[in-house]
Amino acid sequence: MTRVNRHLLFSIAISALLALTFPIPAFLQSPDTDPALWVVRGQGATVYLFGRMAVPTETDWITPKVEEAFDASDILWLENPSSDSEPVDELIAELGFHKGYSVLNLLDESDRMRLVAILERGGASPELLEGRKAWLSYLFVSNVIDRLNGIATSPDGYFRDQAEATEKEIRSEWPTMREFVQFAAALPDTTHLQMIRKALDGSGSYEELLEAWLRGDLEALTQWSGDFATKYPDAYRQLNSERNAKWVAFIQDMLTRGGTHFISVGIGHLNGPDSIVSRLESTGFAVERL
């Protein structure tokens, strides 16, 4: 495989984040726009928690409240490091491909037919899955679905650009892109197959979820998280629950060290009984919805 092809695959992988996002048609801001934002304080520290979704470019999602919290922060925290942080093409080539492998052979007939149909709608041949291991196949499929639903941007892109422009420090759940790739590649195939099924199941229901996100409707979003946990338990545990525990440890450290931090994570990490918010509250922190 040439370096150019590996770089292309890397770009595809990064554009389809593991975070919990809902790609859908564009929405202009209405008076009800109020995406969920929380704050937790302790020992001279302030931590803002923003639950984001990926959106088409025209979607007007940012509010004065979110902007003020971001501007007041010294450090921006994101889930994923910058794709420019280090070259990992060779690592993806090593961990992302296996001759003769195809997720199409691991899905039942119904899911296989749905996947082929989605790929063909997106102008991608099912043959492109040949040789891609499950984790890279999931990222590829997610990218196709995102493009079908008009996804073009993420709040994280806005926050990163603003942070760089103002020389705000940027940190991430995975400090390096190498660690991100290694995490994804190490997850069992069963987890990525569940995520492929989840992507297929949700490919037509994003508009409703975006509306709920824009108005900060946690009841509706918590229902989505409950369905995620019930229908795709391995994926939920490894990509949501276990990572939420990791974030809580990060936040506890932030609250001890001081400073003002702004965290942007997928909204699915911030609602429901197993969320970052619920875990913080269960350990005695007062988390306020702004």
Summary of the structure (lengths in Angstrom):
residues: 290
radius of gyration: 18.7
end to end distance: 49.9
largest distance: 56.4
contacts: 932
relative contact order: 0.22
helix: 54%
strand: 13%
